[in-house]
Amino acid sequence: MSAEFEIRREVEVPANPDDVWEAVATAAGNAAWLFPGGEVEGEARTGAKTADGSTITTWDPPVDFAVRSEGADGWFNAVEFQLEGRDGGTTLVRYAHTGIFVDDWDSQYDAVNQHTDFYLHTLGQYLQYFNGRRATFVGDVPGGIMGPAASAGADGMSRLRTALGLGEESQEGEAVQIQSQGVEGVVDYATANFLGVRSGDALYRFFGRNAFGGPVGMVVHAFADGVDPDAEKAKWQAWLNGVYA
């Protein structure tokens, strides 16, 4: 049975509204903290269509951006960002996500709710540490690089933390080394089901979707020059497969 949902957040991010607008309302900006997509067909304006078939319902830079997708039987998915500049060069982001879940409402709501907090945190990390730098998104859109079937078990995230040299109670600021991948960074986000690692030139995002019936996944937002997304994806897929071998 389908039913509507609504998720709202207010977060303050360390950038001015113009920079936040570029991050949330452009395809290149999205790649730096979310996933690529949403390229506008023609002029960006209210009523314009995006490449994925969505419609821009509000285009008021750098204040208000909203997009909506619609489907059969009244299905829809809508996202809005309202931006308010604050003293000191920060921006208050009022975020709203509404739509319809077709089935398994509670599980889907829980998953989207937790993903929302992780994505918005990643937006803040991008704006604080990599603002304006072009990102190469590594992973499939939108789910990322998926772990093997074994990662969907109850211990999926525990095995991932072990591979990263972290304990069950990992905390923000802990050092992380993945020697085989040449990564040195710190934990920037840690909950039971999600883990973020920030290095000097990338954001690594790990999604414990085993909590919602799926495999563990990951994406990389790489800010170094000359990154080959296919080669990087293959490298991380092999690593993720090895974690659960």
MARSETOR-108515 format. One line per 10 residues: number of its first residue (from 1); for each residue x, y, z of N, C-alpha, C. Coordinates in Angstrom, 1 decimal. Example, Ala and Ser with C-alpha at 12.3 -4.5 7.8 and 13.67 -1.06 7.14 Angstrom:
BEGIN
1> 13.2,-5.7,7.8,12.3,-4.5,7.8,13.2,-3.3,7.8; 12.8,-2.2,7.1,13.7,-1.1,7.1,12.9,0.0,7.9
! end
This chain:
BEGIN
1> 0.9,-1.2,0.0,0.0,0.0,0.0,0.9,1.2,0.0; 0.6,2.2,-0.9,1.4,3.4,-1.0,1.0,4.4,0.0; 1.9,5.3,0.4,1.6,6.3,1.4,2.7,7.4,1.2; 2.3,8.7,1.5,3.2,9.8,1.4,4.2,9.8,2.6; 5.3,10.4,2.4,6.3,10.7,3.4,6.8,12.1,3.3; 7.3,12.6,4.4,7.9,14.0,4.4,9.1,13.9,5.4; 10.2,14.4,4.9,11.5,14.5,5.7,12.0,16.0,5.5; 12.2,16.6,6.7,12.7,18.0,6.7,13.9,18.1,7.6; 14.8,19.0,7.2,16.0,19.2,8.0,16.4,20.7,7.9; 17.0,21.2,8.9,17.7,22.5,8.8,19.1,22.3,9.3
11> 20.1,22.7,8.4,21.5,22.5,8.7,22.2,23.8,8.3; 23.2,24.2,9.1,24.0,25.4,8.7,25.3,24.8,8.1; 25.7,25.3,7.0,26.9,24.9,6.3,27.9,26.0,6.1; 29.2,25.7,6.1,30.2,26.7,6.1,30.6,27.3,4.7; 29.6,27.9,4.1,29.8,28.6,2.8,28.7,29.6,2.5; 28.9,30.5,1.6,27.9,31.5,1.3,26.8,30.9,0.4; 25.7,31.5,0.3,24.6,31.0,-0.5,24.9,30.7,-2.0; 25.8,31.5,-2.6,26.2,31.3,-4.0,26.9,30.0,-4.1; 27.8,29.7,-3.2,28.5,28.4,-3.3,27.6,27.2,-3.0; 26.7,27.4,-2.0,25.8,26.3,-1.7,24.9,26.0,-2.9
21> 24.4,27.1,-3.5,23.6,26.9,-4.7,24.3,26.1,-5.8; 25.5,26.4,-6.0,26.3,25.6,-7.0,26.3,24.1,-6.6; 26.4,23.9,-5.3,26.5,22.5,-4.9,25.2,21.8,-5.0; 24.1,22.4,-4.7,22.8,21.7,-4.7,22.0,21.8,-5.9; 22.3,22.8,-6.8,21.4,23.1,-7.9,22.1,22.8,-9.3; 23.3,22.3,-9.3,24.0,22.0,-10.5,24.4,20.5,-10.5; 24.5,20.0,-11.7,24.9,18.6,-11.8,26.4,18.4,-11.3; 27.3,19.3,-11.7,28.7,19.2,-11.2,28.8,19.3,-9.7; 28.0,20.2,-9.2,28.0,20.4,-7.7,27.5,19.1,-7.0; 26.4,18.5,-7.5,25.9,17.3,-6.9,26.9,16.2,-6.9
31> 27.7,16.1,-7.9,28.7,15.0,-7.9,29.7,15.1,-6.8; 29.8,16.3,-6.1,30.8,16.5,-5.1,30.3,16.0,-3.7; 29.0,15.7,-3.6,28.5,15.3,-2.3,27.4,14.3,-2.3; 26.7,14.2,-3.5,25.5,13.3,-3.6,25.8,12.3,-4.7; 25.4,12.5,-5.9,25.8,11.7,-7.0,25.4,12.5,-8.3; 26.1,12.2,-9.4,25.9,13.0,-10.6,24.4,12.8,-11.1; 24.0,13.8,-11.9,22.6,13.7,-12.4,22.0,15.1,-12.4; 20.8,15.1,-13.0,20.0,16.3,-12.9,20.4,17.4,-13.9; 21.2,17.0,-15.0,21.6,18.0,-16.0,20.3,18.6,-16.6; 20.3,19.9,-16.7,19.2,20.6,-17.2,19.2,20.6,-18.8
41> 18.1,20.3,-19.4,18.0,20.3,-20.8,17.6,21.8,-21.2; 18.6,22.5,-21.8,18.3,23.9,-22.2,18.6,24.8,-21.0; 17.9,25.9,-21.0,18.1,27.0,-20.0,17.6,26.5,-18.6; 18.4,26.7,-17.6,18.0,26.4,-16.2,17.0,27.5,-15.8; 15.8,27.1,-15.5,14.7,28.0,-15.0,13.5,27.1,-14.5; 12.6,27.8,-13.8,11.4,27.2,-13.4,10.7,26.6,-14.6; 10.3,25.3,-14.5,9.6,24.6,-15.5,10.5,23.8,-16.5; 11.8,24.0,-16.4,12.8,23.3,-17.2,12.8,21.8,-16.8; 13.1,21.0,-17.8,13.2,19.6,-17.5,14.7,19.2,-17.3; 14.9,18.2,-16.5,16.3,17.6,-16.4,16.4,16.3,-17.2
51> 17.6,15.9,-17.3,17.9,14.7,-18.2,17.2,13.5,-17.7; 16.9,13.4,-16.4,16.3,12.2,-15.8,14.7,12.3,-15.8; 14.2,13.4,-16.4,12.8,13.5,-16.6,12.1,14.3,-15.5; 12.9,14.8,-14.5,12.3,15.6,-13.5,12.0,17.0,-14.0; 11.2,17.8,-13.2,10.9,19.2,-13.6,11.4,20.1,-12.5; 12.0,21.2,-12.8,12.4,22.2,-11.9,11.2,23.0,-11.5; 10.7,22.9,-10.3,9.5,23.6,-9.9,9.8,25.0,-9.3; 11.0,25.2,-8.8,11.4,26.5,-8.3,12.9,26.7,-8.7; 13.1,27.8,-9.4,14.5,28.2,-9.7,14.7,29.7,-9.4; 15.2,30.0,-8.2,15.4,31.3,-7.7,16.8,31.4,-7.1
61> 17.8,31.5,-7.9,19.2,31.5,-7.3,19.5,32.8,-6.6; 20.2,32.8,-5.5,20.7,31.6,-4.8,19.8,31.3,-3.5; 18.5,31.3,-3.7,17.6,31.3,-2.5,16.8,30.0,-2.5; 16.2,29.6,-3.6,15.2,28.5,-3.5,15.3,27.6,-4.8; 15.6,26.3,-4.6,15.7,25.4,-5.7,14.8,24.2,-5.3; 13.9,23.8,-6.3,13.1,22.6,-6.0,12.9,21.9,-7.3; 12.8,20.5,-7.2,12.7,19.7,-8.4,11.7,18.6,-8.0; 10.9,18.1,-9.0,9.9,17.1,-8.7,9.8,16.1,-9.9; 9.6,14.8,-9.5,9.4,13.8,-10.5,8.0,13.2,-10.2; 7.3,12.8,-11.3,6.0,12.2,-11.2,5.9,10.9,-12.0
71> 5.0,10.1,-11.5,4.8,8.8,-12.2,3.3,8.4,-12.2; 3.1,7.1,-12.5,1.8,6.6,-12.6,1.1,6.5,-11.2; -0.2,6.6,-11.2,-1.0,6.4,-10.0,-0.7,7.4,-8.9; -0.3,8.6,-9.3,-0.1,9.6,-8.3,1.3,9.6,-7.7; 2.1,8.7,-8.1,3.5,8.7,-7.5,4.2,10.0,-7.8; 5.0,10.5,-6.8,5.9,11.6,-7.0,7.0,11.6,-6.0; 8.1,12.3,-6.4,9.2,12.5,-5.5,9.7,13.9,-5.7; 9.8,14.7,-4.6,10.1,16.1,-4.7,11.1,16.5,-3.6; 12.1,17.3,-4.0,13.1,17.8,-3.2,13.2,19.3,-3.3; 13.4,20.0,-2.1,13.6,21.5,-2.2,14.7,21.9,-1.2
81> 15.5,22.9,-1.7,16.5,23.5,-0.9,16.2,25.0,-0.8; 16.0,25.5,0.4,15.9,26.9,0.7,17.1,27.4,1.4; 17.7,28.4,0.9,19.0,28.9,1.4,18.9,30.3,2.0; 19.5,30.4,3.2,19.4,31.7,3.8,20.8,32.1,4.3; 21.4,33.1,3.8,22.8,33.5,4.2,22.8,34.0,5.7; 23.8,33.7,6.4,24.0,34.1,7.8,25.3,34.8,8.0; 25.4,35.6,9.1,26.6,36.3,9.4,27.8,35.3,9.5; 28.9,35.8,9.0,30.1,35.0,9.1,30.3,34.1,7.9; 29.5,34.3,6.8,29.7,33.6,5.6,29.1,32.2,5.5; 28.2,31.9,6.5,27.6,30.5,6.5,26.2,30.6,5.9
91> 25.6,29.5,5.6,24.2,29.4,5.0,23.4,28.4,5.8; 22.2,28.8,6.1,21.2,27.9,6.7,20.5,27.2,5.5; 20.5,25.9,5.5,19.9,25.1,4.4,18.6,24.5,5.0; 17.5,24.9,4.5,16.2,24.2,4.8,15.9,23.2,3.7; 15.9,22.0,4.1,15.8,20.9,3.1,14.5,20.2,3.4; 13.8,19.9,2.3,12.5,19.1,2.3,12.5,18.1,1.3; 12.1,16.9,1.7,12.0,15.8,0.7,10.6,15.1,1.0; 9.8,15.1,0.0,8.4,14.5,0.1,8.2,13.6,-1.1; 7.3,12.7,-0.9,7.0,11.7,-2.0,6.1,10.6,-1.5; 6.2,9.5,-2.2,5.3,8.3,-1.9,6.2,7.1,-1.9
101> 6.1,6.3,-0.9,6.7,4.9,-0.9,5.6,4.0,-1.3; 5.9,3.0,-2.1,4.9,2.1,-2.7,4.6,1.0,-1.7; 5.7,0.5,-1.0,5.5,-0.6,0.0,6.6,-0.5,1.0; 6.4,-1.4,2.1,7.4,-1.4,3.2,7.8,0.0,3.7; 6.7,0.7,4.0,6.8,2.1,4.3,7.8,2.4,5.4; 7.7,1.7,6.5,8.6,1.9,7.7,10.0,1.8,7.4; 10.4,0.7,6.7,11.8,0.4,6.4,12.3,1.5,5.4; 11.5,1.8,4.4,12.0,2.8,3.4,12.1,4.2,4.1; 11.2,4.5,4.9,11.3,5.8,5.6,12.6,5.9,6.5; 12.8,4.8,7.2,14.0,4.8,8.1,15.3,4.9,7.2
111> 15.3,4.2,6.1,16.5,4.3,5.2,16.7,5.7,4.7; 15.6,6.3,4.2,15.8,7.6,3.6,16.1,8.6,4.7; 15.5,8.5,5.8,15.8,9.4,6.9,17.3,9.4,7.3; 17.8,8.2,7.4,19.3,8.1,7.8,20.2,8.5,6.6; 19.8,8.2,5.4,20.6,8.6,4.3,20.6,10.2,4.2; 19.5,10.8,4.5,19.4,12.3,4.5,20.4,12.9,5.4; 20.5,12.4,6.6,21.5,13.0,7.5,22.9,12.9,7.0; 23.2,11.7,6.4,24.6,11.4,5.9,24.9,12.3,4.7; 23.9,12.4,3.8,24.2,13.2,2.6,24.4,14.7,3.0; 23.5,15.2,3.9,23.7,16.6,4.2,25.0,16.9,5.0
121> 25.4,15.9,5.8,26.7,16.0,6.4,27.8,16.1,5.4; 27.7,15.2,4.4,28.7,15.2,3.3,28.7,16.5,2.5; 27.5,17.1,2.3,27.5,18.5,1.7,28.3,19.5,2.5; 28.2,19.4,3.9,28.9,20.3,4.7,30.4,20.0,4.6; 30.8,18.8,4.5,32.2,18.4,4.4,32.8,18.9,3.1; 32.1,18.8,2.0,32.5,19.3,0.8,32.7,20.8,0.8; 31.8,21.5,1.3,31.8,23.0,1.4,32.9,23.5,2.3; 33.2,22.7,3.4,34.3,23.1,4.3,35.7,22.8,3.8; 35.9,21.7,3.1,37.2,21.2,2.8,37.5,21.3,1.3; 36.5,21.2,0.4,36.8,21.1,-1.0,36.0,22.1,-1.9
131> 35.5,23.1,-1.3,34.5,24.0,-1.9,35.1,24.6,-3.3; 34.3,24.4,-4.3,34.7,24.9,-5.6,35.6,23.9,-6.4; 36.1,22.8,-5.8,36.9,21.9,-6.6,36.0,20.9,-7.3; 36.4,20.6,-8.5,35.6,19.7,-9.3,35.8,18.2,-8.8; 34.7,17.5,-8.7,34.7,16.2,-8.2,34.6,15.1,-9.3; 35.3,14.0,-9.1,35.0,12.8,-9.9,34.2,11.9,-9.0; 33.0,11.5,-9.5,32.2,10.6,-8.7,32.6,9.2,-9.1; 32.9,8.3,-8.1,33.4,7.0,-8.4,32.3,6.0,-7.8; 31.6,5.3,-8.7,30.5,4.4,-8.3,29.4,4.5,-9.3; 28.5,3.6,-9.3,27.3,3.6,-10.1,26.3,4.6,-9.5
141> 25.5,5.2,-10.3,24.5,6.2,-9.9,23.1,5.5,-9.8; 22.4,5.6,-8.6,22.8,6.4,-7.5,23.4,5.6,-6.4; 23.3,4.2,-6.5,23.7,3.4,-5.3,25.1,3.3,-5.0; 26.0,3.5,-5.9,27.4,3.4,-5.6,28.0,2.0,-6.0; 29.1,1.7,-5.4,29.7,0.4,-5.6,29.1,-0.6,-4.5; 28.6,-1.7,-5.0,27.9,-2.6,-4.1,28.8,-3.8,-3.7; 28.7,-4.1,-2.4,29.4,-5.2,-1.9,28.8,-6.5,-2.3; 29.4,-7.6,-2.1,28.9,-8.9,-2.5,27.7,-9.3,-1.5; 27.1,-10.4,-1.9,25.9,-10.9,-1.1,26.2,-11.0,0.4; 27.5,-11.4,0.7,27.8,-11.6,2.1,27.8,-10.3,2.9
151> 27.9,-9.2,2.2,27.9,-7.9,3.0,26.5,-7.5,3.5; 25.4,-8.2,3.0,24.1,-8.0,3.4,23.7,-8.6,4.8; 24.7,-9.4,5.3,24.4,-10.0,6.6,24.4,-9.0,7.8; 24.0,-9.4,8.9,23.9,-8.5,10.1,25.2,-7.9,10.5; 26.3,-8.6,10.1,27.7,-8.1,10.5,28.3,-7.3,9.4; 27.6,-6.9,8.4,28.2,-6.2,7.3,29.0,-5.0,7.6; 28.5,-4.1,8.4,29.3,-2.9,8.8,30.4,-3.2,9.8; 30.2,-4.2,10.6,31.2,-4.6,11.6,32.5,-5.1,10.8; 32.3,-5.9,9.7,33.4,-6.4,8.9,34.0,-5.3,8.2; 33.3,-4.3,7.8,33.8,-3.1,7.1,34.7,-2.3,8.0
161> 34.2,-2.1,9.3,35.0,-1.3,10.2,36.3,-2.0,10.5; 36.2,-3.3,10.7,37.5,-4.1,10.9,38.5,-3.9,9.8; 38.0,-3.9,8.6,38.9,-3.7,7.4,39.5,-2.3,7.4; 38.8,-1.4,8.0,39.3,0.0,8.1,40.1,0.2,9.3; 40.3,-0.8,10.2,41.1,-0.7,11.4,40.3,0.0,12.5; 39.0,0.0,12.4,38.2,0.7,13.4,37.4,-0.3,14.2; 37.0,0.1,15.5,36.2,-0.7,16.3,34.7,-0.4,16.1; 33.9,-1.1,16.9,32.5,-0.9,16.8,32.0,0.5,17.2; 32.8,1.1,18.1,32.4,2.4,18.6,33.4,3.5,18.0; 33.6,3.4,16.7,34.4,4.3,16.0,33.9,5.8,16.2
171> 34.8,6.7,16.3,34.4,8.1,16.6,35.0,9.0,15.5; 34.3,10.1,15.3,34.8,11.2,14.4,36.2,11.6,14.8; 37.1,11.8,13.9,38.5,12.2,14.2,39.5,11.0,14.2; 39.0,9.8,14.3,39.9,8.7,14.3,40.6,8.5,13.0; 41.9,8.2,13.1,42.7,8.0,11.9,42.3,6.7,11.2; 42.4,6.7,9.8,42.1,5.6,9.0,43.2,5.4,8.0; 43.7,4.2,7.8,44.6,3.9,6.8,44.2,2.7,6.0; 44.1,2.8,4.7,43.8,1.6,3.8,45.1,1.5,2.9; 46.0,0.8,3.4,47.3,0.8,2.7,47.3,0.3,1.3; 46.4,-0.7,1.1,46.3,-1.3,-0.3,45.8,-0.3,-1.3
181> 45.0,0.7,-0.8,44.4,1.7,-1.7,45.2,3.0,-1.6; 46.2,3.1,-0.8,46.9,4.4,-0.6,46.1,5.5,0.0; 45.3,5.2,0.9,44.4,6.2,1.6,44.8,6.4,3.0; 45.0,7.6,3.4,45.2,8.1,4.8,44.2,9.2,5.0; 43.3,9.0,6.0,42.3,10.0,6.3,41.8,9.9,7.7; 40.7,10.5,8.0,40.1,10.5,9.3,38.6,10.2,9.1; 38.0,9.6,10.2,36.6,9.4,10.2,35.9,10.8,10.4; 35.0,11.1,9.5,34.3,12.4,9.6,32.8,12.2,10.0; 32.3,10.9,9.9,30.9,10.6,10.2,30.9,9.2,10.7; 30.2,8.9,11.8,30.1,7.5,12.3,28.8,7.3,13.0
191> 27.9,6.5,12.4,26.7,6.0,13.1,26.7,4.5,12.9; 25.7,3.8,13.4,25.7,2.4,13.3,25.7,1.9,11.9; 25.0,2.7,11.0,24.8,2.2,9.6,25.6,3.0,8.5; 26.3,4.0,8.9,26.9,4.9,7.9,28.3,5.3,8.5; 29.3,5.4,7.5,30.6,5.8,7.9,31.2,6.7,6.8; 31.8,7.8,7.2,32.4,8.7,6.3,33.9,8.8,6.6; 34.8,8.8,5.6,36.2,9.0,5.8,36.6,10.1,4.9; 37.4,11.1,5.4,37.9,12.2,4.6,39.4,12.2,4.5; 39.9,12.2,3.3,41.4,12.3,3.1,41.7,13.7,2.6; 42.9,13.9,2.2,43.3,15.2,1.7,42.7,15.5,0.3
201> 42.3,14.5,-0.4,41.8,14.7,-1.7,40.5,13.9,-2.1; 39.8,13.4,-1.1,38.6,12.7,-1.4,37.7,12.5,-0.2; 36.4,12.2,-0.4,35.5,11.8,0.6,35.0,10.4,0.3; 35.2,9.5,1.2,34.8,8.1,1.1,33.6,7.9,1.9; 32.5,7.4,1.3,31.2,7.2,1.9,30.8,5.8,1.9; 30.6,5.2,3.1,30.2,3.8,3.2,28.8,3.7,3.8; 28.0,2.9,3.1,26.5,2.9,3.4,26.2,1.4,3.9; 25.8,1.3,5.1,25.4,0.0,5.7,23.9,-0.3,5.3; 23.7,-0.5,4.1,22.3,-0.8,3.6,21.9,-2.2,4.0; 22.8,-3.0,4.6,22.4,-4.3,5.2,21.4,-4.1,6.2
211> 21.3,-2.9,6.9,20.3,-2.7,7.9,18.9,-2.5,7.2; 18.8,-2.4,5.9,17.6,-2.2,5.2,17.3,-3.3,4.2; 18.1,-4.4,4.3,17.8,-5.5,3.4,18.7,-5.6,2.2; 19.7,-4.7,2.1,20.6,-4.7,0.9,22.0,-4.9,1.3; 22.9,-4.9,0.3,24.3,-5.0,0.6,25.0,-3.7,1.1; 26.1,-3.8,1.7,26.9,-2.6,2.0,27.4,-2.0,0.7; 27.4,-0.7,0.6,27.8,0.0,-0.6,28.8,1.2,-0.2; 29.4,1.7,-1.2,30.3,2.8,-1.0,30.4,3.7,-2.3; 30.7,5.0,-2.1,31.1,5.8,-3.2,32.3,6.6,-2.8; 33.0,7.2,-3.8,34.1,8.1,-3.6,33.8,9.4,-4.3
221> 34.0,10.5,-3.7,34.0,11.8,-4.3,35.5,12.2,-4.3; 36.1,12.1,-5.5,37.5,12.3,-5.6,37.8,13.7,-6.2; 38.7,14.5,-5.5,38.9,15.9,-5.9,40.3,16.1,-6.5; 41.1,15.0,-6.7,42.4,15.1,-7.3,42.2,15.2,-8.8; 43.2,15.7,-9.5,43.1,15.8,-11.0,43.4,14.4,-11.6; 42.8,14.2,-12.8,43.2,13.0,-13.6,42.7,11.7,-13.1; 41.6,11.7,-12.3,41.1,10.5,-11.7,40.3,9.7,-12.8; 40.6,8.5,-13.0,39.9,7.6,-14.0,38.7,6.9,-13.2; 37.5,7.3,-13.4,36.4,6.8,-12.6,36.2,5.3,-12.8; 36.4,4.8,-14.0,36.3,3.3,-14.2,37.4,2.5,-13.5
231> 38.6,3.0,-13.6,39.7,2.3,-12.9,39.5,2.4,-11.4; 39.1,3.5,-10.9,38.9,3.7,-9.5,37.8,2.8,-9.0; 36.7,2.7,-9.8,35.6,1.9,-9.4,36.0,0.4,-9.3; 36.8,-0.1,-10.3,37.3,-1.4,-10.3,38.1,-1.7,-9.1; 39.0,-0.8,-8.8,39.9,-0.9,-7.6,39.1,-1.1,-6.3; 38.1,-0.2,-6.1,37.4,-0.3,-4.9,36.4,-1.4,-4.9; 35.9,-1.8,-6.1,35.0,-3.0,-6.1,35.8,-4.2,-5.6; 37.1,-4.4,-6.1,37.9,-5.5,-5.7,38.2,-5.4,-4.2; 38.4,-4.2,-3.7,38.7,-4.1,-2.2,37.5,-4.5,-1.4; 36.3,-4.0,-1.8,35.1,-4.3,-1.1,34.8,-5.8,-1.2
241> 35.0,-6.4,-2.3,34.8,-7.8,-2.4,35.7,-8.6,-1.5; 36.9,-8.1,-1.3,37.9,-8.7,-0.5,37.5,-8.6,1.0; 36.9,-7.5,1.4,36.4,-7.4,2.8,35.5,-8.5,3.2; 34.7,-9.0,2.2,33.7,-10.0,2.6,34.0,-11.4,2.0; 35.3,-11.6,1.6,35.6,-12.9,1.0,35.7,-14.0,2.1
! end
